[in-house]
Structures are given as C-alpha cells and as structure tokens.
Amino acid sequence: MLFRMCGQSFLCLEPQSHPVNAHRMPGQPGLVLLQQGEETSLSMSIVVNSVANPC
C-alpha cells in the first residue's frame, strides 16, 4: 500500500499481500494461513522516479 498526502514531502509504503481489511473480508483474500513451523516470504523491488508534483 502506498499513501502520500497531497502537499507533504513524505509517503507511507507498506508492502502487503492482501487488500486492506482482508482479515474481516469473506474468505480473507490474499492472506496466507501458516501452520506452526511454516514460513513464507515475499520479495519486491522499488524504483523511485522524480515526477512533477501532481498536487
């Protein structure tokens, strides 16, 4: 999830594998249920480009 408040010089980036509030959605889409001793991993690349301020 990426959020940037218009007019601010910072942003919030939260990598996640599921939609916001998936814990309360029917079927819990995107969530991975792990049993004891199991693990999972996620990898991603972030590329930052400079663009004109759209705000």
N, CA, C, O and CB atoms as a CASP TS submission, in Angstrom:
PFRMAT TS
TARGET T0000
AUTHOR 0000-0000-0000
METHOD Language model
MODEL 1
PARENT N/A
ATOM      1  N   MET     1       0.847  -1.148   0.000  1.00  0.00           N
ATOM      2  CA  MET     1       0.000   0.000   0.000  1.00  0.00           C
ATOM      3  C   MET     1       0.902   1.222   0.000  1.00  0.00           C
ATOM      4  O   MET     1       1.880   1.282   0.745  1.00  0.00           O
ATOM      5  CB  MET     1      -0.968  -0.009   1.206  1.00  0.00           C
ATOM      6  N   LEU     2       0.576   2.179  -0.822  1.00  0.00           N
ATOM      7  CA  LEU     2       1.327   3.421  -0.911  1.00  0.00           C
ATOM      8  C   LEU     2       0.370   4.571  -0.682  1.00  0.00           C
ATOM      9  O   LEU     2      -0.685   4.644  -1.311  1.00  0.00           O
ATOM     10  CB  LEU     2       2.045   3.556  -2.280  1.00  0.00           C
ATOM     11  N   PHE     3       0.738   5.475   0.222  1.00  0.00           N
ATOM     12  CA  PHE     3      -0.091   6.634   0.521  1.00  0.00           C
ATOM     13  C   PHE     3       0.793   7.859   0.594  1.00  0.00           C
ATOM     14  O   PHE     3       1.832   7.847   1.255  1.00  0.00           O
ATOM     15  CB  PHE     3      -0.876   6.441   1.838  1.00  0.00           C
ATOM     16  N   ARG     4       0.381   8.913  -0.082  1.00  0.00           N
ATOM     17  CA  ARG     4       1.076  10.195   0.008  1.00  0.00           C
ATOM     18  C   ARG     4       0.030  11.282   0.168  1.00  0.00           C
ATOM     19  O   ARG     4      -0.859  11.424  -0.671  1.00  0.00           O
ATOM     20  CB  ARG     4       1.975  10.455  -1.249  1.00  0.00           C
ATOM     21  N   MET     5       0.133  12.047   1.239  1.00  0.00           N
ATOM     22  CA  MET     5      -0.794  13.136   1.475  1.00  0.00           C
ATOM     23  C   MET     5      -0.375  14.321   0.612  1.00  0.00           C
ATOM     24  O   MET     5       0.780  14.744   0.642  1.00  0.00           O
ATOM     25  CB  MET     5      -0.836  13.522   2.981  1.00  0.00           C
ATOM     26  N   CYS     6      -1.308  14.844  -0.143  1.00  0.00           N
ATOM     27  CA  CYS     6      -1.027  15.970  -1.027  1.00  0.00           C
ATOM     28  C   CYS     6      -0.426  17.135  -0.227  1.00  0.00           C
ATOM     29  O   CYS     6      -0.939  17.506   0.829  1.00  0.00           O
ATOM     30  CB  CYS     6      -2.318  16.420  -1.760  1.00  0.00           C
ATOM     31  N   GLY     7       0.657  17.696  -0.744  1.00  0.00           N
ATOM     32  CA  GLY     7       1.292  18.825  -0.097  1.00  0.00           C
ATOM     33  C   GLY     7       2.349  18.445   0.924  1.00  0.00           C
ATOM     34  O   GLY     7       3.013  19.327   1.468  1.00  0.00           O
ATOM     35  N   GLN     8       2.526  17.162   1.201  1.00  0.00           N
ATOM     36  CA  GLN     8       3.525  16.708   2.165  1.00  0.00           C
ATOM     37  C   GLN     8       4.727  16.129   1.427  1.00  0.00           C
ATOM     38  O   GLN     8       4.606  15.677   0.288  1.00  0.00           O
ATOM     39  CB  GLN     8       2.922  15.659   3.130  1.00  0.00           C
ATOM     40  N   SER     9       5.872  16.143   2.074  1.00  0.00           N
ATOM     41  CA  SER     9       7.104  15.673   1.431  1.00  0.00           C
ATOM     42  C   SER     9       7.444  14.240   1.812  1.00  0.00           C
ATOM     43  O   SER     9       8.568  13.795   1.580  1.00  0.00           O
ATOM     44  CB  SER     9       8.261  16.581   1.795  1.00  0.00           C
ATOM     45  N   PHE    10       6.497  13.508   2.392  1.00  0.00           N
ATOM     46  CA  PHE    10       6.774  12.137   2.800  1.00  0.00           C
ATOM     47  C   PHE    10       5.682  11.211   2.273  1.00  0.00           C
ATOM     48  O   PHE    10       4.626  11.663   1.832  1.00  0.00           O
ATOM     49  CB  PHE    10       6.882  12.032   4.337  1.00  0.00           C
ATOM     50  N   LEU    11       5.952   9.926   2.327  1.00  0.00           N
ATOM     51  CA  LEU    11       4.956   8.945   1.934  1.00  0.00           C
ATOM     52  C   LEU    11       5.023   7.757   2.865  1.00  0.00           C
ATOM     53  O   LEU    11       5.991   7.587   3.606  1.00  0.00           O
ATOM     54  CB  LEU    11       5.160   8.504   0.478  1.00  0.00           C
ATOM     55  N   CYS    12       3.992   6.938   2.825  1.00  0.00           N
ATOM     56  CA  CYS    12       3.930   5.723   3.631  1.00  0.00           C
ATOM     57  C   CYS    12       3.870   4.543   2.662  1.00  0.00           C
ATOM     58  O   CYS    12       3.004   4.502   1.789  1.00  0.00           O
ATOM     59  CB  CYS    12       2.687   5.734   4.612  1.00  0.00           C
ATOM     60  N   LEU    13       4.770   3.603   2.809  1.00  0.00           N
ATOM     61  CA  LEU    13       4.815   2.415   1.970  1.00  0.00           C
ATOM     62  C   LEU    13       4.741   1.196   2.869  1.00  0.00           C
ATOM     63  O   LEU    13       5.606   0.985   3.718  1.00  0.00           O
ATOM     64  CB  LEU    13       6.097   2.387   1.091  1.00  0.00           C
ATOM     65  N   GLU    14       3.702   0.396   2.676  1.00  0.00           N
ATOM     66  CA  GLU    14       3.525  -0.817   3.479  1.00  0.00           C
ATOM     67  C   GLU    14       3.325  -2.004   2.545  1.00  0.00           C
ATOM     68  O   GLU    14       2.228  -2.203   2.024  1.00  0.00           O
ATOM     69  CB  GLU    14       2.317  -0.674   4.459  1.00  0.00           C
ATOM     70  N   PRO    15       4.375  -2.796   2.326  1.00  0.00           N
ATOM     71  CA  PRO    15       4.208  -3.983   1.489  1.00  0.00           C
ATOM     72  C   PRO    15       3.202  -4.940   2.128  1.00  0.00           C
ATOM     73  O   PRO    15       3.294  -5.234   3.319  1.00  0.00           O
ATOM     74  CB  PRO    15       5.564  -4.692   1.271  1.00  0.00           C
ATOM     75  N   GLN    16       2.263  -5.416   1.352  1.00  0.00           N
ATOM     76  CA  GLN    16       1.301  -6.386   1.854  1.00  0.00           C
ATOM     77  C   GLN    16       0.815  -7.255   0.715  1.00  0.00           C
ATOM     78  O   GLN    16       0.822  -6.844  -0.445  1.00  0.00           O
ATOM     79  CB  GLN    16       0.119  -5.687   2.544  1.00  0.00           C
ATOM     80  N   SER    17       0.394  -8.462   1.058  1.00  0.00           N
ATOM     81  CA  SER    17      -0.025  -9.441   0.056  1.00  0.00           C
ATOM     82  C   SER    17      -1.544  -9.517  -0.077  1.00  0.00           C
ATOM     83  O   SER    17      -2.066 -10.374  -0.790  1.00  0.00           O
ATOM     84  CB  SER    17       0.527 -10.810   0.408  1.00  0.00           C
ATOM     85  N   HIS    18      -2.236  -8.640   0.595  1.00  0.00           N
ATOM     86  CA  HIS    18      -3.690  -8.742   0.677  1.00  0.00           C
ATOM     87  C   HIS    18      -4.325  -7.362   0.643  1.00  0.00           C
ATOM     88  O   HIS    18      -3.642  -6.366   0.883  1.00  0.00           O
ATOM     89  CB  HIS    18      -4.108  -9.488   1.949  1.00  0.00           C
ATOM     90  N   PRO    19      -5.612  -7.283   0.351  1.00  0.00           N
ATOM     91  CA  PRO    19      -6.308  -5.998   0.381  1.00  0.00           C
ATOM     92  C   PRO    19      -6.407  -5.457   1.810  1.00  0.00           C
ATOM     93  O   PRO    19      -6.322  -6.207   2.783  1.00  0.00           O
ATOM     94  CB  PRO    19      -7.710  -6.138  -0.229  1.00  0.00           C
ATOM     95  N   VAL    20      -6.587  -4.158   1.909  1.00  0.00           N
ATOM     96  CA  VAL    20      -6.819  -3.536   3.208  1.00  0.00           C
ATOM     97  C   VAL    20      -8.028  -4.189   3.859  1.00  0.00           C
ATOM     98  O   VAL    20      -9.048  -4.410   3.205  1.00  0.00           O
ATOM     99  CB  VAL    20      -7.026  -2.002   3.068  1.00  0.00           C
ATOM    100  N   ASN    21      -7.916  -4.496   5.142  1.00  0.00           N
ATOM    101  CA  ASN    21      -9.005  -5.094   5.932  1.00  0.00           C
ATOM    102  C   ASN    21      -9.345  -6.523   5.528  1.00  0.00           C
ATOM    103  O   ASN    21     -10.453  -6.985   5.801  1.00  0.00           O
ATOM    104  CB  ASN    21     -10.239  -4.247   5.811  1.00  0.00           C
ATOM    105  N   ALA    22      -8.426  -7.233   4.886  1.00  0.00           N
ATOM    106  CA  ALA    22      -8.695  -8.609   4.439  1.00  0.00           C
ATOM    107  C   ALA    22      -9.043  -9.531   5.597  1.00  0.00           C
ATOM    108  O   ALA    22      -9.730 -10.534   5.403  1.00  0.00           O
ATOM    109  CB  ALA    22      -7.491  -9.164   3.693  1.00  0.00           C
ATOM    110  N   HIS    23      -8.578  -9.205   6.803  1.00  0.00           N
ATOM    111  CA  HIS    23      -8.871 -10.049   7.966  1.00  0.00           C
ATOM    112  C   HIS    23     -10.366 -10.105   8.263  1.00  0.00           C
ATOM    113  O   HIS    23     -10.849 -11.055   8.879  1.00  0.00           O
ATOM    114  CB  HIS    23      -8.121  -9.534   9.192  1.00  0.00           C
ATOM    115  N   ARG    24     -11.093  -9.080   7.820  1.00  0.00           N
ATOM    116  CA  ARG    24     -12.535  -9.028   8.079  1.00  0.00           C
ATOM    117  C   ARG    24     -13.371  -9.287   6.823  1.00  0.00           C
ATOM    118  O   ARG    24     -14.598  -9.208   6.875  1.00  0.00           O
ATOM    119  CB  ARG    24     -12.903  -7.678   8.664  1.00  0.00           C
ATOM    120  N   MET    25     -12.726  -9.591   5.705  1.00  0.00           N
ATOM    121  CA  MET    25     -13.444  -9.857   4.452  1.00  0.00           C
ATOM    122  C   MET    25     -13.783 -11.341   4.341  1.00  0.00           C
ATOM    123  O   MET    25     -13.032 -12.187   4.826  1.00  0.00           O
ATOM    124  CB  MET    25     -12.603  -9.407   3.233  1.00  0.00           C
ATOM    125  N   PRO    26     -14.901 -11.658   3.710  1.00  0.00           N
ATOM    126  CA  PRO    26     -15.239 -13.065   3.482  1.00  0.00           C
ATOM    127  C   PRO    26     -14.123 -13.773   2.705  1.00  0.00           C
ATOM    128  O   PRO    26     -13.678 -13.279   1.669  1.00  0.00           O
ATOM    129  CB  PRO    26     -16.579 -13.181   2.719  1.00  0.00           C
ATOM    130  N   GLY    27     -13.684 -14.900   3.195  1.00  0.00           N
ATOM    131  CA  GLY    27     -12.624 -15.668   2.539  1.00  0.00           C
ATOM    132  C   GLY    27     -11.228 -15.139   2.784  1.00  0.00           C
ATOM    133  O   GLY    27     -10.257 -15.755   2.345  1.00  0.00           O
ATOM    134  N   GLN    28     -11.098 -14.027   3.465  1.00  0.00           N
ATOM    135  CA  GLN    28      -9.805 -13.396   3.764  1.00  0.00           C
ATOM    136  C   GLN    28      -8.867 -13.416   2.549  1.00  0.00           C
ATOM    137  O   GLN    28      -7.821 -14.063   2.589  1.00  0.00           O
ATOM    138  CB  GLN    28      -9.135 -14.105   4.952  1.00  0.00           C
ATOM    139  N   PRO    29      -9.239 -12.710   1.469  1.00  0.00           N
ATOM    140  CA  PRO    29      -8.462 -12.768   0.218  1.00  0.00           C
ATOM    141  C   PRO    29      -7.020 -12.317   0.396  1.00  0.00           C
ATOM    142  O   PRO    29      -6.743 -11.296   1.024  1.00  0.00           O
ATOM    143  CB  PRO    29      -9.124 -11.912  -0.841  1.00  0.00           C
ATOM    144  N   GLY    30      -6.107 -13.099  -0.170  1.00  0.00           N
ATOM    145  CA  GLY    30      -4.693 -12.761  -0.169  1.00  0.00           C
ATOM    146  C   GLY    30      -3.938 -13.162   1.080  1.00  0.00           C
ATOM    147  O   GLY    30      -2.707 -13.156   1.074  1.00  0.00           O
ATOM    148  N   LEU    31      -4.637 -13.512   2.159  1.00  0.00           N
ATOM    149  CA  LEU    31      -3.947 -13.904   3.385  1.00  0.00           C
ATOM    150  C   LEU    31      -3.442 -15.334   3.265  1.00  0.00           C
ATOM    151  O   LEU    31      -4.090 -16.179   2.647  1.00  0.00           O
ATOM    152  CB  LEU    31      -4.878 -13.764   4.606  1.00  0.00           C
ATOM    153  N   VAL    32      -2.296 -15.598   3.851  1.00  0.00           N
ATOM    154  CA  VAL    32      -1.699 -16.926   3.825  1.00  0.00           C
ATOM    155  C   VAL    32      -1.727 -17.476   5.248  1.00  0.00           C
ATOM    156  O   VAL    32      -1.103 -16.914   6.148  1.00  0.00           O
ATOM    157  CB  VAL    32      -0.235 -16.889   3.253  1.00  0.00           C
ATOM    158  N   LEU    33      -2.446 -18.565   5.448  1.00  0.00           N
ATOM    159  CA  LEU    33      -2.521 -19.193   6.755  1.00  0.00           C
ATOM    160  C   LEU    33      -1.353 -20.157   6.912  1.00  0.00           C
ATOM    161  O   LEU    33      -1.198 -21.089   6.122  1.00  0.00           O
ATOM    162  CB  LEU    33      -3.872 -19.925   6.944  1.00  0.00           C
ATOM    163  N   LEU    34      -0.537 -19.931   7.929  1.00  0.00           N
ATOM    164  CA  LEU    34       0.630 -20.773   8.164  1.00  0.00           C
ATOM    165  C   LEU    34       0.395 -21.652   9.379  1.00  0.00           C
ATOM    166  O   LEU    34      -0.198 -21.222  10.369  1.00  0.00           O
ATOM    167  CB  LEU    34       1.897 -19.918   8.355  1.00  0.00           C
ATOM    168  N   GLN    35       0.859 -22.869   9.293  1.00  0.00           N
ATOM    169  CA  GLN    35       0.824 -23.783  10.427  1.00  0.00           C
ATOM    170  C   GLN    35       2.099 -23.574  11.246  1.00  0.00           C
ATOM    171  O   GLN    35       3.059 -22.978  10.758  1.00  0.00           O
ATOM    172  CB  GLN    35       0.689 -25.276   9.954  1.00  0.00           C
ATOM    173  N   GLN    36       2.109 -24.052  12.465  1.00  0.00           N
ATOM    174  CA  GLN    36       3.274 -23.906  13.322  1.00  0.00           C
ATOM    175  C   GLN    36       4.507 -24.460  12.620  1.00  0.00           C
ATOM    176  O   GLN    36       4.485 -25.575  12.098  1.00  0.00           O
ATOM    177  CB  GLN    36       3.051 -24.616  14.668  1.00  0.00           C
ATOM    178  N   GLY    37       5.576 -23.682  12.609  1.00  0.00           N
ATOM    179  CA  GLY    37       6.832 -24.088  11.989  1.00  0.00           C
ATOM    180  C   GLY    37       6.937 -23.722  10.512  1.00  0.00           C
ATOM    181  O   GLY    37       8.026 -23.798   9.943  1.00  0.00           O
ATOM    182  N   GLU    38       5.839 -23.330   9.878  1.00  0.00           N
ATOM    183  CA  GLU    38       5.882 -22.939   8.469  1.00  0.00           C
ATOM    184  C   GLU    38       6.300 -21.479   8.355  1.00  0.00           C
ATOM    185  O   GLU    38       6.204 -20.710   9.311  1.00  0.00           O
ATOM    186  CB  GLU    38       4.507 -23.165   7.789  1.00  0.00           C
ATOM    187  N   GLU    39       6.758 -21.121   7.184  1.00  0.00           N
ATOM    188  CA  GLU    39       7.115 -19.732   6.923  1.00  0.00           C
ATOM    189  C   GLU    39       6.811 -19.382   5.487  1.00  0.00           C
ATOM    190  O   GLU    39       6.626 -20.261   4.644  1.00  0.00           O
ATOM    191  CB  GLU    39       8.592 -19.476   7.233  1.00  0.00           C
ATOM    192  N   THR    40       6.761 -18.126   5.222  1.00  0.00           N
ATOM    193  CA  THR    40       6.544 -17.644   3.862  1.00  0.00           C
ATOM    194  C   THR    40       7.452 -16.439   3.647  1.00  0.00           C
ATOM    195  O   THR    40       7.978 -15.875   4.606  1.00  0.00           O
ATOM    196  CB  THR    40       5.034 -17.275   3.613  1.00  0.00           C
ATOM    197  N   SER    41       7.633 -16.054   2.418  1.00  0.00           N
ATOM    198  CA  SER    41       8.467 -14.886   2.134  1.00  0.00           C
ATOM    199  C   SER    41       7.878 -14.125   0.949  1.00  0.00           C
ATOM    200  O   SER    41       7.062 -14.648   0.190  1.00  0.00           O
ATOM    201  CB  SER    41       9.941 -15.308   1.843  1.00  0.00           C
ATOM    202  N   LEU    42       8.304 -12.916   0.820  1.00  0.00           N
ATOM    203  CA  LEU    42       7.842 -12.032  -0.242  1.00  0.00           C
ATOM    204  C   LEU    42       9.029 -11.202  -0.670  1.00  0.00           C
ATOM    205  O   LEU    42       9.801 -10.745   0.173  1.00  0.00           O
ATOM    206  CB  LEU    42       6.644 -11.129   0.222  1.00  0.00           C
ATOM    207  N   SER    43       9.188 -11.002  -1.949  1.00  0.00           N
ATOM    208  CA  SER    43      10.241 -10.105  -2.420  1.00  0.00           C
ATOM    209  C   SER    43       9.622  -9.088  -3.359  1.00  0.00           C
ATOM    210  O   SER    43       8.617  -9.352  -4.019  1.00  0.00           O
ATOM    211  CB  SER    43      11.384 -10.892  -3.128  1.00  0.00           C
ATOM    212  N   MET    44      10.244  -7.919  -3.405  1.00  0.00           N
ATOM    213  CA  MET    44       9.749  -6.869  -4.290  1.00  0.00           C
ATOM    214  C   MET    44      10.888  -5.908  -4.578  1.00  0.00           C
ATOM    215  O   MET    44      11.870  -5.846  -3.839  1.00  0.00           O
ATOM    216  CB  MET    44       8.532  -6.121  -3.663  1.00  0.00           C
ATOM    217  N   SER    45      10.743  -5.173  -5.644  1.00  0.00           N
ATOM    218  CA  SER    45      11.699  -4.127  -5.999  1.00  0.00           C
ATOM    219  C   SER    45      10.958  -2.806  -6.022  1.00  0.00           C
ATOM    220  O   SER    45       9.815  -2.734  -6.475  1.00  0.00           O
ATOM    221  CB  SER    45      12.382  -4.412  -7.376  1.00  0.00           C
ATOM    222  N   ILE    46      11.601  -1.773  -5.540  1.00  0.00           N
ATOM    223  CA  ILE    46      11.012  -0.436  -5.540  1.00  0.00           C
ATOM    224  C   ILE    46      11.896   0.452  -6.386  1.00  0.00           C
ATOM    225  O   ILE    46      13.099   0.551  -6.146  1.00  0.00           O
ATOM    226  CB  ILE    46      10.858   0.133  -4.089  1.00  0.00           C
ATOM    227  N   VAL    47      11.305   1.097  -7.374  1.00  0.00           N
ATOM    228  CA  VAL    47      12.021   2.030  -8.229  1.00  0.00           C
ATOM    229  C   VAL    47      11.397   3.413  -8.021  1.00  0.00           C
ATOM    230  O   VAL    47      10.184   3.575  -8.152  1.00  0.00           O
ATOM    231  CB  VAL    47      11.963   1.588  -9.742  1.00  0.00           C
ATOM    232  N   VAL    48      12.211   4.383  -7.704  1.00  0.00           N
ATOM    233  CA  VAL    48      11.720   5.737  -7.451  1.00  0.00           C
ATOM    234  C   VAL    48      12.150   6.631  -8.594  1.00  0.00           C
ATOM    235  O   VAL    48      13.331   6.703  -8.934  1.00  0.00           O
ATOM    236  CB  VAL    48      12.242   6.285  -6.093  1.00  0.00           C
ATOM    237  N   ASN    49      11.169   7.321  -9.191  1.00  0.00           N
ATOM    238  CA  ASN    49      11.433   8.268 -10.259  1.00  0.00           C
ATOM    239  C   ASN    49      10.949   9.636  -9.831  1.00  0.00           C
ATOM    240  O   ASN    49       9.962   9.743  -9.104  1.00  0.00           O
ATOM    241  CB  ASN    49      10.757   7.832 -11.573  1.00  0.00           C
ATOM    242  N   SER    50      11.608  10.658 -10.258  1.00  0.00           N
ATOM    243  CA  SER    50      11.183  12.018  -9.964  1.00  0.00           C
ATOM    244  C   SER    50      10.151  12.444 -11.011  1.00  0.00           C
ATOM    245  O   SER    50      10.390  12.312 -12.211  1.00  0.00           O
ATOM    246  CB  SER    50      12.401  12.997  -9.944  1.00  0.00           C
ATOM    247  N   VAL    51       9.017  12.949 -10.558  1.00  0.00           N
ATOM    248  CA  VAL    51       7.972  13.438 -11.447  1.00  0.00           C
ATOM    249  C   VAL    51       7.485  14.783 -10.941  1.00  0.00           C
ATOM    250  O   VAL    51       7.725  15.152  -9.791  1.00  0.00           O
ATOM    251  CB  VAL    51       6.801  12.428 -11.545  1.00  0.00           C
ATOM    252  N   ALA    52       6.808  15.504 -11.801  1.00  0.00           N
ATOM    253  CA  ALA    52       6.227  16.779 -11.394  1.00  0.00           C
ATOM    254  C   ALA    52       5.205  16.554 -10.301  1.00  0.00           C
ATOM    255  O   ALA    52       4.517  15.533 -10.298  1.00  0.00           O
ATOM    256  CB  ALA    52       5.584  17.496 -12.590  1.00  0.00           C
ATOM    257  N   ASN    53       5.092  17.486  -9.374  1.00  0.00           N
ATOM    258  CA  ASN    53       4.137  17.381  -8.273  1.00  0.00           C
ATOM    259  C   ASN    53       2.716  17.523  -8.808  1.00  0.00           C
ATOM    260  O   ASN    53       2.356  18.586  -9.315  1.00  0.00           O
ATOM    261  CB  ASN    53       4.421  18.455  -7.192  1.00  0.00           C
ATOM    262  N   PRO    54       1.887  16.455  -8.704  1.00  0.00           N
ATOM    263  CA  PRO    54       0.528  16.491  -9.241  1.00  0.00           C
ATOM    264  C   PRO    54      -0.459  17.228  -8.346  1.00  0.00           C
ATOM    265  O   PRO    54      -1.609  17.424  -8.738  1.00  0.00           O
ATOM    266  CB  PRO    54       0.039  15.096  -9.467  1.00  0.00           C
ATOM    267  N   CYS    55      -0.040  17.640  -7.158  1.00  0.00           N
ATOM    268  CA  CYS    55      -0.961  18.298  -6.217  1.00  0.00           C
ATOM    269  C   CYS    55      -1.016  19.789  -6.417  1.00  0.00           C
ATOM    270  O   CYS    55      -1.743  20.481  -5.705  1.00  0.00           O
ATOM    271  CB  CYS    55      -0.560  18.004  -4.796  1.00  0.00           C
TER
END
